């Protein structure tokens, strides 16, 4: 065994905080079960977990969340015939910067099609943003904390981002460099080298690019923890051992089947797709939120869950990257997605914990 591998094997793993660590897996099982129950057309409540009934949480799989679904279907796999691969890199980067479906739809309407590099070069993209801001009153979502907005000298945030896009795509050939990148980490490093593109936004954008047909890296090749995930990691572990936050996230990826089985928690994945680094990263963020109600004595910088669940219903139209080749086996068929993977969901018999009958206190005994 070479010395570097020997050092890796001898690393001290994270030390779990009993009860809270188990909540990570219990939350994943219950939240995914609620997603599957809604997908199957069951009536509310889709879970008996009182915290999940009251408060809003992201889906277990990032790609299943509403904004990511729109990005995958309408941006990464948009049907604009004039869009080139270089345009697609710009579109995905721009969409994730705003992370606002209404902004994207309005800008697309103003331009008569998806924004392209020609629109950026001519100034049409910026003028469209100006009109949309005036009509809608805002352009951005609060999903991400963006870097300081005056990096290019403008008072208005969107003008700085337009200047950023011109610098990235017109001056620095960012699209070409993304398309030639040798790894997911290299894409992240390239993106975060530009002003206004912090490390976590660069990582999220790289994942979006990797959903498309432009890149084909494994989501487990590289990950990083955002601010919420770092808070969740501190709650799940009493000591990180010799692991970095990214190492701990990938450690969870490797342990998922073992832990779901040990805790007798049903988890069929996303139509057969197991958790990847981006999903386990997001789960730590959701664990931080969940613990604010379940284990309030674990104080952090945030003590309350701000968003309450609104009880929205209706059909779910799902579209995932066709290259994932999601399983078509199962007993409940989802509404047919548009020209993408046909998805179904198998619903195993839920355990006591998944049904919500296992109290949080049971995990500490």
Residue, then its C-alpha position, 0 to 999 in steps of 0.5 A: x500500500x502506498x503511503x498516500x493511500x495508507x494515510x487516507x485509510x487511517x483518517x479519523x472519521x467524523x464522530x456522530x451526534x447520536x440522534x441528530x445523525x439519525x435524523x439526517x436519514x430519517x428526514x431523507x426517508x420521510x421527505x422523499x416519501x412525502x414527494x412520492x405520495x404527492x406524485x402518486x396522487x394521494x390526498x394531503x397530508x402526504x406525511x404524518x411528520x408534524x414538522x414536515x406538515x407545517x414547514x417548507x423543505x426542499x426536496x431530497x434530490x436537488x433536481x426534483x425541486x421546482x426551480x431546478x426542474x424548470x432549469x433542466x427542462x426549459x434552459x438546459x434542454x430548451x428547444x430554441x433551434x438557434x441556441x449553440x453549445x456556447x449559448x447554452x453555457x451562458x443561458x444556464x449560468x445566467x438563469x442560475x444567477x437570477x434563479x427566478x423563473x418569472x424573470x427568465x420567462x419574461x426576458x425570453x418573451x422580450x427577446x422572442x426566444x432564449x437569450x443568446x450571446x448575440x443578445x448579450x453582445x448587442x445590449x438586447x439582453x440588458x435592455x430586456x432585463x431593464x424592462x422586466x425589472x420595471x414590470x415585475x419590480x425585481x429580478x432575483x430570488x432569495x435562494x442564494x446569497x450573492x456576492x457584493x453587487x458593485x464589482x463592476x461599478x454599477x449601483x444596480x445589481x443586474x447591471x453588474x451581472x450583465x457586465x460580469x457576463x460580458x467579461x466571462x463570455x465575450x472577453x474571457x471565452x468562459x463558454x469554450x473553457x467550460x466545454x473543454x474542462x477536464x473535471x467538475x472541479x475544474x468547472x467550479x474553479x473556472x467559474x469562481x475565478x470571476x468576480x461575483x461568482x462565489x465558491x458556492x454559486x460556482x458549484x451550483x452553476x457547475x451542477x446545472x451545467x452538468x445536468x445538460x448534454x454539455x458535460x458528463x461528470x459524476x456528481x460525486x467527483x466533487x462537492x462543497x458545503x454551502x453555509x446551511x450545510x456547514x451548520x447541519x454538519x456541526x449538528x450531525x457530528x460532534x467532531x469532524x475527525x480528519x475529514x473536511x466538510x466535502x469529505x464528510x458529505x461524500x462519506x454520507x454518499x457512500x454510507x446511504x444504503x447501509x444507514x437506511x437499512x440499519x435504521x429500517x427506513x425505506x428509501x428507493x431513491x429518485x426512481x432508482x437513482x441514489x443520493x449524490x454529493x449535491x443531494x447529500x450536501x443539500x440534506x445537511x442544509x435541510x437537517x439544520x432547518x429541521x433541527x430548529x424545531x426537532x432539537x432546538x437546544x442545538x443552537x446555531x446562527x438561525x433559530x427559526x424556520x422561516x418558510x411554512x408549507x403552503x399546501x400547494x397541490x396539482x399535478x407534477x410534471x417531471x423532467x430529468x436529464x435523459x442521460x440519467x436513464x432513470x428506472x421505468x419500473x414501479x407501480x405508480x406512473x408520473x405525468x409524462x415528462x416532455x421529451x425526456x426520461x419517463x419516470x415512475x416511482x416504486x413505493x415500498x411498504x413504509x416502516x414505522x419511522x417513515x410513517x412518522x410514528x417514530x418520535x424524535x425522542x426514540x432516536x436518542x434511546 
